[in-house]
Amino acid sequence: MKLKICEIFESIQGEGPRVGEPSLFVRLSGCNLKCPHCDTKYSWKEGKYYHLDELIEIINQSSLRSVVITGGEPLIQSIALKELCLKLLKLGFSISIETNGTVATREAFDIIKLIETVVVSPKIEPFGHYGKNEWNSVIKILEKFANKVCLKFAVDANNVCKLEDILCLRLAGFLDRVPIYIQPDSAGCKSLEEYLRVARLLWSRVVDLSRRLTLKGYSCAIRFVPQQHRILFWDVERGI
């Protein structure tokens, strides 16, 4: 059994609930969305097939025991990925997975059941677009796994209103059950200084968003987390 892998590297987890944790990243190849603002477009096609035992040998060479499965969209390779996760768990690794939430198959659910931390990252315009089917998949995942899932949104200061609409109209039933991480998008920024300006502006609008949601009666945990790996390694294109 094989998995198509784009890259394997050690870095800091810069996003989501395990931010700041030194981790080994396994980036799978291929994506079912191909969003225009993706910061890892090279992962859509690039990659090499590895036998699972070969992958385990490579992963075991790292001293880090926290493994992040990411992409692309890792759940499109669910059958082989499940076997990899089972092997890693037996070896004592801690596993988290990053997914766009649009793969809600039985095989994908089998993987999510195994994983400690699942970060679902829906895309909102202009970074990507979710239709009815994509949102139905996200909601199915949240309904079954709200106890281990968090939501992560890449946002700029101009689409906070779109995020508010999504939270209130599509995800209202989960706002008091699922942590929400908002991060300033870095894809359109040409320098670290520009990214920090975007982050500061977005921060003030996230504070306003949190107040509005509270006034509407929602009890939700919103966390603002700039991408630490981008701040630390701005001039590095891959392997961060």
One Martini backbone bead per residue (centre of mass of N, CA, C, O) as a GRO file, in nm:
protein
  240
    1MET     BB    1   0.098   0.035   0.021
    2LYS     BB    2   0.037   0.382  -0.085
    3LEU     BB    3   0.173   0.721  -0.078
    4LYS     BB    4   0.145   1.054  -0.177
    5ILE     BB    5   0.432   1.264  -0.137
    6CYS     BB    6   0.565   1.583  -0.111
    7GLU     BB    7   0.654   1.624   0.210
    8ILE     BB    8   0.913   1.612   0.474
    9PHE     BB    9   0.914   1.797   0.793
   10GLU     BB   10   1.051   2.019   1.020
   11SER     BB   11   0.851   2.220   1.254
   12ILE     BB   12   0.632   2.460   1.337
   13GLN     BB   13   0.331   2.500   1.476
   14GLY     BB   14   0.140   2.786   1.345
   15GLU     BB   15  -0.150   2.653   1.406
   16GLY     BB   16  -0.394   2.630   1.607
   17PRO     BB   17  -0.404   2.430   1.903
   18ARG     BB   18  -0.069   2.356   1.847
   19VAL     BB   19   0.078   2.603   1.880
   20GLY     BB   20   0.441   2.579   1.899
   21GLU     BB   21   0.484   2.287   1.806
   22PRO     BB   22   0.703   2.060   1.746
   23SER     BB   23   0.701   1.910   1.411
   24LEU     BB   24   0.602   1.655   1.187
   25PHE     BB   25   0.556   1.685   0.842
   26VAL     BB   26   0.297   1.540   0.624
   27ARG     BB   27   0.270   1.601   0.281
   28LEU     BB   28   0.020   1.554   0.074
   29SER     BB   29  -0.093   1.486  -0.233
   30GLY     BB   30  -0.335   1.666  -0.344
   31CYS     BB   31  -0.655   1.821  -0.460
   32ASN     BB   32  -1.015   1.910  -0.466
   33LEU     BB   33  -0.991   2.246  -0.503
   34LYS     BB   34  -0.781   2.470  -0.573
   35CYS     BB   35  -0.715   2.738  -0.445
   36PRO     BB   36  -0.603   3.054  -0.531
   37HIS     BB   37  -0.463   3.109  -0.220
   38CYS     BB   38  -0.270   2.896  -0.205
   39ASP     BB   39   0.054   2.813  -0.034
   40THR     BB   40   0.060   2.491  -0.176
   41LYS     BB   41   0.048   2.430  -0.495
   42TYR     BB   42   0.274   2.213  -0.531
   43SER     BB   43   0.091   1.975  -0.396
   44TRP     BB   44  -0.108   1.894  -0.625
   45LYS     BB   45   0.134   1.725  -0.801
   46GLU     BB   46   0.356   1.679  -0.634
   47GLY     BB   47   0.544   1.369  -0.594
   48LYS     BB   48   0.576   1.053  -0.406
   49TYR     BB   49   0.577   0.716  -0.377
   50TYR     BB   50   0.509   0.531  -0.070
   51HIS     BB   51   0.566   0.300   0.133
   52LEU     BB   52   0.476   0.258   0.451
   53ASP     BB   53   0.746   0.146   0.564
   54GLU     BB   54   0.914   0.378   0.446
   55LEU     BB   55   0.775   0.605   0.602
   56ILE     BB   56   0.828   0.506   0.887
   57GLU     BB   57   1.136   0.522   0.866
   58ILE     BB   58   1.147   0.828   0.822
   59ILE     BB   59   0.987   0.921   1.075
   60ASN     BB   60   1.177   0.770   1.287
   61GLN     BB   61   1.428   0.972   1.246
   62SER     BB   62   1.277   1.144   1.426
   63SER     BB   63   1.246   1.299   1.749
   64LEU     BB   64   0.966   1.355   1.686
   65ARG     BB   65   0.611   1.278   1.805
   66SER     BB   66   0.474   1.495   1.625
   67VAL     BB   67   0.217   1.457   1.377
   68VAL     BB   68   0.141   1.620   1.063
   69ILE     BB   69  -0.136   1.599   0.854
   70THR     BB   70  -0.120   1.720   0.518
   71GLY     BB   71  -0.144   1.964   0.243
   72GLY     BB   72  -0.353   1.964   0.064
   73GLU     BB   73  -0.569   1.664   0.073
   74PRO     BB   74  -0.547   1.387   0.270
   75LEU     BB   75  -0.845   1.239   0.247
   76ILE     BB   76  -0.806   1.131  -0.058
   77GLN     BB   77  -0.606   0.901   0.099
   78SER     BB   78  -0.757   0.718   0.320
   79ILE     BB   79  -0.682   0.419   0.308
   80ALA     BB   80  -0.369   0.450   0.351
   81LEU     BB   81  -0.376   0.654   0.587
   82LYS     BB   82  -0.495   0.471   0.801
   83GLU     BB   83  -0.253   0.276   0.813
   84LEU     BB   84  -0.047   0.484   0.900
   85CYS     BB   85  -0.184   0.570   1.166
   86LEU     BB   86  -0.180   0.296   1.304
   87LYS     BB   87   0.128   0.268   1.306
   88LEU     BB   88   0.195   0.531   1.463
   89LEU     BB   89   0.034   0.468   1.720
   90LYS     BB   90   0.192   0.209   1.796
   91LEU     BB   91   0.466   0.400   1.822
   92GLY     BB   92   0.360   0.678   1.986
   93PHE     BB   93   0.226   0.883   1.818
   94SER     BB   94   0.117   1.206   1.755
   95ILE     BB   95  -0.191   1.310   1.585
   96SER     BB   96  -0.259   1.540   1.323
   97ILE     BB   97  -0.512   1.706   1.114
   98GLU     BB   98  -0.552   1.867   0.789
   99THR     BB   99  -0.868   1.996   0.660
  100ASN     BB  100  -1.134   2.110   0.443
  101GLY     BB  101  -1.407   1.917   0.492
  102THR     BB  102  -1.501   1.762   0.198
  103VAL     BB  103  -1.439   1.470   0.329
  104ALA     BB  104  -1.726   1.239   0.407
  105THR     BB  105  -1.630   0.951   0.443
  106ARG     BB  106  -1.587   0.655   0.588
  107GLU     BB  107  -1.275   0.661   0.571
  108ALA     BB  108  -1.243   0.941   0.698
  109PHE     BB  109  -1.381   0.872   0.968
  110ASP     BB  110  -1.179   0.655   1.056
  111ILE     BB  111  -0.951   0.858   1.096
  112ILE     BB  112  -1.077   1.067   1.291
  113LYS     BB  113  -1.112   0.863   1.525
  114LEU     BB  114  -0.790   0.838   1.572
  115ILE     BB  115  -0.750   1.136   1.612
  116GLU     BB  116  -0.679   1.393   1.825
  117THR     BB  117  -0.650   1.629   1.596
  118VAL     BB  118  -0.890   1.834   1.411
  119VAL     BB  119  -0.850   2.052   1.129
  120VAL     BB  120  -1.094   2.262   0.999
  121SER     BB  121  -1.062   2.444   0.667
  122PRO     BB  122  -1.251   2.656   0.549
  123LYS     BB  123  -1.336   2.835   0.255
  124ILE     BB  124  -1.332   3.180   0.180
  125GLU     BB  125  -1.394   3.441   0.021
  126PRO     BB  126  -1.127   3.454  -0.207
  127PHE     BB  127  -0.981   3.168  -0.128
  128GLY     BB  128  -1.263   3.027  -0.179
  129HIS     BB  129  -1.531   2.777  -0.254
  130TYR     BB  130  -1.850   2.687  -0.111
  131GLY     BB  131  -2.089   2.473  -0.150
  132LYS     BB  132  -2.331   2.268  -0.052
  133ASN     BB  133  -2.158   2.007  -0.041
  134GLU     BB  134  -1.924   2.116   0.130
  135TRP     BB  135  -2.093   2.200   0.378
  136ASN     BB  136  -2.215   1.922   0.435
  137SER     BB  137  -1.945   1.792   0.507
  138VAL     BB  138  -1.865   1.967   0.742
  139ILE     BB  139  -2.119   1.907   0.914
  140LYS     BB  140  -2.078   1.603   0.942
  141ILE     BB  141  -1.817   1.623   1.100
  142LEU     BB  142  -1.926   1.794   1.337
  143GLU     BB  143  -2.152   1.599   1.429
  144LYS     BB  144  -1.944   1.352   1.495
  145PHE     BB  145  -1.664   1.549   1.598
  146ALA     BB  146  -1.684   1.797   1.808
  147ASN     BB  147  -1.478   1.690   2.039
  148LYS     BB  148  -1.207   1.711   1.811
  149VAL     BB  149  -1.282   1.977   1.665
  150CYS     BB  150  -1.166   2.247   1.464
  151LEU     BB  151  -1.175   2.582   1.340
  152LYS     BB  152  -1.020   2.727   1.039
  153PHE     BB  153  -0.948   3.069   0.928
  154ALA     BB  154  -0.871   3.242   0.642
  155VAL     BB  155  -0.819   3.600   0.669
  156ASP     BB  156  -0.924   3.921   0.596
  157ALA     BB  157  -1.043   4.236   0.657
  158ASN     BB  158  -1.267   4.208   0.409
  159ASN     BB  159  -1.403   3.902   0.514
  160VAL     BB  160  -1.553   3.907   0.794
  161CYS     BB  161  -1.849   3.915   0.703
  162LYS     BB  162  -1.846   3.636   0.570
  163LEU     BB  163  -1.776   3.487   0.827
  164GLU     BB  164  -2.023   3.569   0.989
  165ASP     BB  165  -2.230   3.437   0.803
  166ILE     BB  166  -2.126   3.149   0.833
  167LEU     BB  167  -2.154   3.120   1.139
  168CYS     BB  168  -2.467   3.199   1.153
  169LEU     BB  169  -2.589   3.019   0.902
  170ARG     BB  170  -2.408   2.733   0.912
  171LEU     BB  171  -2.262   2.718   1.234
  172ALA     BB  172  -2.441   2.780   1.488
  173GLY     BB  173  -2.462   2.483   1.627
  174PHE     BB  174  -2.121   2.502   1.698
  175LEU     BB  175  -2.014   2.762   1.861
  176ASP     BB  176  -2.031   2.606   2.163
  177ARG     BB  177  -1.829   2.338   2.065
  178VAL     BB  178  -1.618   2.490   1.867
  179PRO     BB  179  -1.328   2.598   1.800
  180ILE     BB  180  -1.196   2.920   1.678
  181TYR     BB  181  -0.966   2.999   1.414
  182ILE     BB  182  -0.797   3.305   1.330
  183GLN     BB  183  -0.616   3.393   1.030
  184PRO     BB  184  -0.399   3.562   0.860
  185ASP     BB  185  -0.344   3.601   0.539
  186SER     BB  186  -0.039   3.552   0.330
  187ALA     BB  187  -0.064   3.519   0.013
  188GLY     BB  188  -0.089   3.850  -0.061
  189CYS     BB  189   0.192   3.898   0.063
  190LYS     BB  190   0.522   4.056   0.006
  191SER     BB  191   0.566   4.091   0.323
  192LEU     BB  192   0.603   4.094   0.657
  193GLU     BB  193   0.501   4.379   0.703
  194GLU     BB  194   0.232   4.338   0.559
  195TYR     BB  195   0.130   4.108   0.734
  196LEU     BB  196   0.125   4.270   1.001
  197ARG     BB  197  -0.081   4.477   0.906
  198VAL     BB  198  -0.306   4.277   0.851
  199ALA     BB  199  -0.317   4.161   1.139
  200ARG     BB  200  -0.393   4.423   1.290
  201LEU     BB  201  -0.653   4.481   1.138
  202LEU     BB  202  -0.791   4.210   1.191
  203TRP     BB  203  -0.797   4.215   1.496
  204SER     BB  204  -1.008   4.446   1.529
  205ARG     BB  205  -1.234   4.281   1.371
  206VAL     BB  206  -1.244   4.037   1.560
  207VAL     BB  207  -1.338   4.185   1.808
  208ASP     BB  208  -1.605   4.278   1.682
  209LEU     BB  209  -1.711   3.998   1.614
  210SER     BB  210  -1.724   3.890   1.903
  211ARG     BB  211  -1.931   4.100   2.001
  212ARG     BB  212  -2.160   4.035   1.802
  213LEU     BB  213  -2.199   3.740   1.881
  214THR     BB  214  -2.273   3.797   2.173
  215LEU     BB  215  -2.525   3.977   2.109
  216LYS     BB  216  -2.661   3.721   1.952
  217GLY     BB  217  -2.599   3.464   2.169
  218TYR     BB  218  -2.311   3.362   2.131
  219SER     BB  219  -2.096   3.089   2.242
  220CYS     BB  220  -1.753   3.149   2.166
  221ALA     BB  221  -1.422   3.035   2.071
  222ILE     BB  222  -1.201   3.290   1.985
  223ARG     BB  223  -0.893   3.273   1.796
  224PHE     BB  224  -0.598   3.464   1.741
  225VAL     BB  225  -0.360   3.331   1.483
  226PRO     BB  226  -0.084   3.384   1.366
  227GLN     BB  227   0.158   3.267   1.148
  228GLN     BB  228   0.442   3.154   1.279
  229HIS     BB  229   0.596   3.027   1.036
  230ARG     BB  230   0.588   3.288   0.867
  231ILE     BB  231   0.735   3.477   1.060
  232LEU     BB  232   1.000   3.301   1.088
  233PHE     BB  233   0.981   3.198   0.749
  234TRP     BB  234   0.927   3.403   0.508
  235ASP     BB  235   1.174   3.319   0.294
  236VAL     BB  236   1.031   3.036   0.294
  237GLU     BB  237   0.857   2.816   0.079
  238ARG     BB  238   0.945   2.540   0.212
  239GLY     BB  239   0.933   2.345   0.491
  240ILE     BB  240   0.706   2.501   0.719
   0.00000   0.00000   0.00000
